[in-house]
């Protein structure tokens, strides 16, 4: 499924930092950004979360919800948020349901070993639930700023 381009955001319902549960229906009426990342407290994932946190007020000014998603537990997310001062809400997909539905639960290779893991990917969803832009195999440097620029283009259009 990772090669399939999605047009409509799949339904999901995941626990969120702060104790809420967030579903696709909760995002209706406003744009949203969902960024999938492999693991809390790893260098690239920490940088990505910090970058989205730094730009979070600008996303909010455009009435855009932003959520980071990984398979980490809520306990892990809460510790990560406290340790790294992460300001964007994090969703826990421990059973990889959303990861599979969005096509980011993929076969990976590292040091000759093959395993399943989350492909770093981001989805920009419009107010009607349509995926208007997706980034696969994300490189972290400047990514959050690129997503914000795409959101601005969507908002201007």
N, C-alpha and C positions, 0 to 999 in steps of 0.2 A: 504493500500500500504506500510505501514511502515515495514511490515514483508517481503516484496519483495526485493530481492537483484537485484539491477540494474546492467546492464553490460555496457550500453552506457549512457553517460551523456545526460540528456534531453536538448533540445534546450531552451534557455532563452535569454532575452534581458532586462537588468535592468539598471536604472540610477546608476552612480557611483560617489563617492566623487570626487571632482575635476571637475565635470561637464560633464564627458564622459558618454556614454552608453556602457555597456559591454555585449557581447553576447557570446554564446558558440563558434561561428565561430571565434571570436577574439582570442580564446585560442589555435587554431589549430597550430600544429607544435612544441609545447612545453608542458611540464607537467603543471598542475595547481592544486591548492588546493582551495576548496570551503568549508568554515566552516560556518555552520548555527548556530546562537545563538539566544536565546529568546528576549533579550531587551538591548538597550544601557543603560549605567550608572547603571547597577545592579552589585553586587559584583562578581559573577562568570563570567559574560560576560565581565566585565572590565578586570579581570585577564586574561581571555583567549585572548582578543585582545592585551593586553600588552605583553603577552608571545609570540604571533605570531609577534608582532612588534619587539621584541628583537631579534628574529631569522630571521627576514625578509631579512637582507643582505645575510644570508647563503642560503635561498631559491632562492634569485635573482642570486647568484653565480652559482646555478644549473639551471639557466634559467627557473625557475618555477614561474608562476604567483600565487599570493595568494589573496583571497578575502574573507572578512567576509560578511555574508548576514543575515539580519533580516527584519522584517516587519516595522521597524522604518522608518520615513520619512527622506528625504535627509537633511532637516533642523535639525532633531534630530542627524543624523550622523555627520554633520558638527560641531555641538556643542560638541558632544562626542569626536570627534577627537581633537578639540582645547583644551578641558578641561583635557583630559587624555593623550595627546600627542600620539595618535594612528598613527602608520606609515603605516599600511596596508590599501589598499583601501577598502571601505565599499560599498556594494550594497544594494539598497532599494527595497524590494519586498512587497510593501504596499498592493498589491492585493493577496498576497500569492500564486501566480501562480507557481513560481519556488519551493516554499516550498512544494506545493502539488505534483508537478511533481517529486521531489526528495524524496517524501514520508516522509517528516519531519513535516508536519502539522498534528498533531495527537491529540487525546483526552488525556487530562491530568487530574490528580486529586490532589487537595491540600486542606487540612483542610476540607475534606468531600465534597468539591465542584468539579464538573466535568466541564471542559471547554476545548476549542480548543487552542492549542499553538504550538510553535516550539519546537521540540525535538532537543536538542543539538546534532549535527552530523557533520561529516567531510568526504569529498570525495576527494581522490587522483585520478586525471584523467591523463592518459598518453597523449602523443603528438597526438595520433589518435582519442582522444575523448572517450576512453574506461575507465570505472571506474575500477581501478586496486586494490583499497582498500577503504573500508568505515568503519567508526567508528560511531556507534549509541549509544545513551544514554551516551555521553562522560562525563567523569570525568575530570575536568579542569587541575588538578595537573599533570604536566609533559606531557600533551597532545601534545602541539606544538612540543616539542622535539621528541616525538614518531612519529609524522607525518614527521618531517624532516628526521629521521632515515629511515622510509619507503621510502621516496623520494630518499635518498642516495642509498638504496638497488635497487630501480628501475633504477636509473641512472647507477649503476655499472653493472646491468644485461643487 
